[in-house]
Every structure is written in C-alpha cells, then in structure tokens.
Amino acid sequence: MAEMDVELVAVEERLWSGTATLVSAQTTEGEIGIMAGHEPVLGQLIEGGTVAITTTDGERRVAAVHGGFLSVTGKTVTILAESAEFAEDIDVEAAKSLLAEGSEDEEALAIARGRVRAVERA
C-alpha cells in the first residue's frame, strides 16, 4: 500500500513523525481522509477536534487537537495544532467532569469535548 510522511506538531512539541497509509482529521469544512497521492490541500482544524493516523505498521493513533492547520502534498501530511495530545495520554474522567460542570470558558469546553472524542475514537 502507498505510504506518506506524516508529522503531528503542537506549538510546544512534535508529537509524532513517521509514515502512514491514512490520516483523517476534522476541519472547518468537514472530516477529511488523506491517502498517499492526495491532491494538495490546506485545511483549518476545528477547535476541539481529532486527528487519526494509521501507520504503515497498521497501528491507529488518535489525538485530540485544538485549532491549527492541516497541510497536504502528494507525499506529506503536516498537522500543525495549537495543542494536541494522544488519546492514551488523556484523563478522560477529568474532561467529562469539566463538561458536566459546565464553564464559561468556551475554549476549555471545546478542548474537553475534543479529548472525550479522541478517547472514544481510539
């Protein structure tokens, strides 16, 4: 199967870099799936969204992302997020608790929703 180089980068760190066969992400235009050879595209990631990467080893890595962009060329996918964390690193109970309590901080609520979504998709 064809593969592509993928990088998932948050403002403060590179979370993952490697080869993958599929990347899916939630953008402001809807969910997009990317495979090697995809037409070049630039997409804006939604606040509190997710990105899923299927590696060439068949592993599925799901991350909660908050804002940023997705850049695609025929051979590379670069995900530049304001913040990102892999599903296995998320304290889902804390995220659910924040959502249950409610908050006036819309950004914190969006991040919590993205965290819960990432864990559900993993």
Backbone as numpy.savetxt, mean C-alpha at the origin, in Angstrom:
# Nx Ny Nz CAx CAy CAz Cx Cy Cz
6.67 -16.48 -15.37 5.82 -15.30 -15.37 6.71 -14.05 -15.37
6.27 -13.02 -16.04 7.03 -11.77 -16.12 7.11 -11.13 -14.75
8.21 -10.45 -14.52 8.39 -9.80 -13.23 8.79 -8.35 -13.42
8.68 -7.59 -12.34 9.03 -6.17 -12.36 9.70 -5.82 -11.04
10.47 -4.76 -11.05 11.12 -4.26 -9.84 10.13 -3.36 -9.11
10.02 -3.56 -7.80 9.06 -2.80 -6.99 9.77 -2.23 -5.78
9.44 -0.99 -5.45 9.92 -0.36 -4.23 8.74 0.25 -3.50
8.67 -0.01 -2.21 7.67 0.61 -1.33 8.43 1.48 -0.35
8.24 2.78 -0.48 9.02 3.74 0.30 8.07 4.68 1.04
8.31 4.83 2.35 7.60 5.83 3.15 8.56 7.00 3.35
8.06 8.08 3.89 8.87 9.27 4.06 10.16 8.97 4.82
10.09 8.14 5.84 11.24 7.94 6.70 12.03 6.66 6.43
11.53 5.75 5.59 12.26 4.52 5.35 11.77 3.79 4.10
12.66 2.93 3.56 12.27 2.03 2.48 11.76 0.76 3.16
10.48 0.44 2.94 9.89 -0.73 3.58 10.22 -2.02 2.85
10.21 -1.96 1.52 10.42 -3.19 0.77 10.94 -2.84 -0.62
11.82 -3.69 -1.11 12.34 -3.55 -2.46 12.62 -4.95 -2.97
12.19 -5.24 -4.18 12.43 -6.57 -4.74 11.69 -6.74 -6.05
11.54 -8.00 -6.46 10.82 -8.28 -7.70 9.45 -8.86 -7.37
8.49 -8.53 -8.20 7.11 -8.96 -7.98 6.44 -9.27 -9.30
5.35 -10.01 -9.22 4.56 -10.32 -10.41 3.28 -9.50 -10.47
2.85 -8.98 -9.31 1.61 -8.20 -9.25 1.67 -7.20 -8.12
1.18 -5.99 -8.38 1.02 -4.96 -7.36 -0.39 -4.42 -7.51
-1.11 -4.33 -6.41 -2.42 -3.67 -6.46 -2.42 -2.57 -5.42
-3.09 -1.47 -5.76 -3.11 -0.31 -4.87 -4.44 0.43 -5.01
-4.82 1.08 -3.93 -6.03 1.90 -3.94 -5.63 3.34 -4.25
-6.12 3.84 -5.39 -5.82 5.20 -5.80 -7.10 6.03 -5.78
-6.95 7.32 -5.98 -8.11 8.20 -5.99 -9.03 7.91 -7.18
-8.52 7.19 -8.17 -9.32 6.81 -9.34 -9.91 5.42 -9.20
-9.59 4.73 -8.11 -10.07 3.37 -7.89 -8.91 2.42 -7.67
-9.22 1.15 -7.49 -8.16 0.16 -7.26 -7.53 -0.20 -8.60
-6.20 -0.31 -8.59 -5.47 -0.61 -9.82 -4.57 -1.82 -9.58
-4.51 -2.68 -10.57 -3.61 -3.83 -10.54 -2.55 -3.63 -11.60
-1.30 -3.88 -11.22 -0.17 -3.66 -12.12 0.59 -4.96 -12.30
0.85 -5.32 -13.56 1.70 -6.46 -13.89 2.82 -5.94 -14.79
3.88 -6.72 -14.94 4.99 -6.31 -15.80 4.49 -5.95 -17.18
5.04 -4.91 -17.76 4.64 -4.46 -19.08 3.46 -3.50 -19.07
2.96 -3.15 -17.89 1.83 -2.21 -17.79 2.22 -0.87 -18.40
1.27 -0.21 -18.98 1.49 1.13 -19.51 1.94 2.06 -18.39
2.81 3.00 -18.67 3.22 3.96 -17.64 2.01 4.72 -17.09
2.02 4.90 -15.79 0.92 5.60 -15.13 1.43 6.22 -13.84
0.83 7.30 -13.45 1.10 7.93 -12.17 -0.24 8.05 -11.46
-0.32 7.50 -10.26 -1.58 7.53 -9.51 -1.39 8.09 -8.12
-2.41 8.76 -7.64 -2.38 9.29 -6.27 -3.02 8.26 -5.35
-2.31 7.85 -4.30 -2.84 6.88 -3.33 -3.86 7.56 -2.43
-4.87 6.79 -2.03 -5.89 7.36 -1.14 -5.36 7.45 0.28
-5.96 8.30 1.06 -5.66 8.40 2.49 -6.22 7.14 3.15
-5.40 6.43 3.91 -5.87 5.23 4.59 -6.14 4.07 3.65
-5.31 3.90 2.64 -5.49 2.83 1.68 -4.56 1.65 1.93
-4.54 0.74 0.97 -3.66 -0.43 1.07 -2.93 -0.63 -0.25
-1.80 -1.32 -0.14 -1.03 -1.78 -1.29 -0.72 -3.25 -1.05
-0.92 -4.08 -2.06 -0.59 -5.51 -1.96 0.44 -5.83 -3.03
1.49 -6.54 -2.62 2.57 -6.92 -3.52 2.67 -8.45 -3.51
2.60 -9.06 -4.70 2.83 -10.50 -4.81 4.24 -10.66 -5.35
5.11 -11.21 -4.51 6.52 -11.34 -4.89 6.69 -12.48 -5.90
7.86 -12.52 -6.51 8.15 -13.60 -7.46 8.23 -14.95 -6.75
8.39 -14.96 -5.42 8.37 -16.20 -4.63 6.96 -16.63 -4.27
5.95 -15.84 -4.67 4.57 -16.17 -4.37 4.07 -15.64 -3.05
4.92 -14.92 -2.32 4.50 -14.32 -1.05 3.66 -13.08 -1.31
2.63 -12.88 -0.51 1.77 -11.70 -0.64 2.05 -10.78 0.54
2.52 -9.57 0.25 2.82 -8.58 1.28 1.78 -7.47 1.17
1.08 -7.20 2.27 0.05 -6.16 2.28 0.47 -5.07 3.25
0.36 -3.83 2.81 0.74 -2.70 3.65 -0.39 -1.68 3.69
-0.54 -1.06 4.86 -1.43 0.10 4.99 -0.60 1.31 4.55
-1.14 2.12 3.67 -0.44 3.32 3.21 -1.34 4.52 3.42
-0.71 5.64 3.68 -1.48 6.86 3.89 -0.93 7.93 2.95
-1.70 8.19 1.91 -1.32 9.22 0.96 -0.07 8.86 0.17
0.24 9.68 -0.80 1.42 9.47 -1.61 1.06 9.15 -3.05
2.02 8.55 -3.75 1.86 8.31 -5.18 2.36 6.93 -5.57
1.88 6.47 -6.71 2.29 5.22 -7.33 2.78 5.58 -8.72
4.02 5.22 -9.04 4.60 5.50 -10.34 4.91 4.18 -11.03
4.44 4.03 -12.26 4.61 2.77 -13.00 5.27 3.05 -14.34
6.31 2.23 -14.63 6.87 2.19 -15.97 6.69 0.75 -16.44
7.15 0.42 -17.60 7.00 -0.94 -18.10 7.69 -2.00 -17.25
8.73 -1.61 -16.49 9.51 -2.58 -15.73 9.59 -2.28 -14.23
9.07 -1.15 -13.79 9.19 -0.79 -12.37 7.90 -0.21 -11.82
7.73 -0.43 -10.53 6.63 0.20 -9.79 7.26 0.81 -8.54
7.03 2.08 -8.35 7.53 2.77 -7.16 6.34 3.33 -6.41
6.23 2.96 -5.14 5.15 3.45 -4.28 5.80 4.38 -3.27
5.44 5.65 -3.33 5.97 6.67 -2.43 4.83 7.12 -1.53
4.84 6.66 -0.29 3.74 6.95 0.64 4.19 7.92 1.73
3.24 8.69 2.22 3.53 9.56 3.37 3.88 8.70 4.58
3.12 7.63 4.78 3.42 6.66 5.82 2.95 5.30 5.33
3.62 4.25 5.81 3.26 2.89 5.40 3.76 1.92 6.46
3.00 0.82 6.62 3.43 -0.25 7.51 2.78 -1.55 7.05
3.56 -2.64 7.17 3.05 -3.93 6.75 2.01 -4.44 7.73
1.06 -5.21 7.22 -0.06 -5.73 8.01 0.42 -6.47 9.25
1.51 -7.24 9.12 1.98 -8.02 10.27 2.56 -7.15 11.39
2.83 -5.88 11.10 3.37 -4.97 12.11 2.31 -4.09 12.76
1.07 -4.24 12.33 -0.02 -3.38 12.80 -0.66 -3.93 14.06
-0.91 -3.05 15.02 -1.69 -3.38 16.22 -3.15 -3.13 15.85
-3.80 -4.17 15.33 -5.17 -4.01 14.82 -6.15 -3.67 15.92
-5.94 -4.17 17.12 -6.86 -3.84 18.23 -6.80 -2.35 18.56
-5.62 -1.77 18.52 -5.49 -0.33 18.78 -6.19 0.48 17.68
-6.06 0.03 16.43 -6.72 0.72 15.32 -8.23 0.63 15.45
-8.73 -0.57 15.78 -10.18 -0.75 15.95 -10.69 0.07 17.13
-9.92 0.16 18.18 -10.30 0.93 19.36 -10.42 2.41 19.00
-9.47 2.92 18.24 -9.52 4.32 17.82 -10.76 4.58 16.98
-11.09 3.66 16.09 -12.28 3.82 15.26 -13.55 3.77 16.10
-13.60 2.89 17.09 -14.79 2.76 17.94 -14.99 4.00 18.79
-13.89 4.57 19.28 -13.98 5.77 20.12 -14.38 6.98 19.31
-13.98 6.99 18.06 -14.21 8.17 17.24 -13.18 9.22 17.59
-13.03 10.19 16.75 -12.05 11.24 16.97 -12.37 12.39 16.04
-11.95 13.55 16.42 -12.12 14.70 15.53 -10.97 14.81 14.56
-9.93 13.98 14.76 -8.77 13.97 13.90 -9.04 13.04 12.72
-9.48 13.61 11.61 -9.85 12.83 10.43 -8.66 12.05 9.88
-7.47 12.61 9.95 -6.29 11.92 9.44 -6.01 10.66 10.26
-6.13 10.76 11.59 -5.90 9.60 12.45 -6.94 8.52 12.18
-8.17 8.92 11.93 -9.22 7.94 11.61 -8.95 7.27 10.27
-8.50 8.03 9.27 -8.19 7.45 7.96 -7.04 6.45 8.07
-6.02 6.79 8.85 -4.89 5.87 9.05 -5.37 4.60 9.73
-6.22 4.73 10.75 -6.74 3.56 11.46 -7.57 2.68 10.53
-8.40 3.29 9.68 -9.19 2.52 8.71 -8.28 1.77 7.76
-7.21 2.41 7.29 -6.25 1.75 6.40 -5.55 0.59 7.07
-5.22 0.76 8.35 -4.57 -0.32 9.09 -5.48 -1.54 9.21
-6.74 -1.30 9.53 -7.70 -2.42 9.65 -7.88 -3.10 8.29
-8.00 -2.30 7.22 -8.16 -2.85 5.87 -6.96 -3.71 5.49
-5.77 -3.25 5.81 -4.56 -4.00 5.46 -4.53 -5.35 6.15
-4.88 -5.37 7.43 -4.89 -6.64 8.17 -5.95 -7.57 7.59
-7.11 -7.04 7.22 -8.17 -7.86 6.64 -7.75 -8.44 5.29
-6.96 -7.70 4.52 -6.55 -8.15 3.18 -5.34 -9.07 3.20
-4.64 -9.10 4.32 -3.41 -9.91 4.40 -3.74 -11.40 4.43
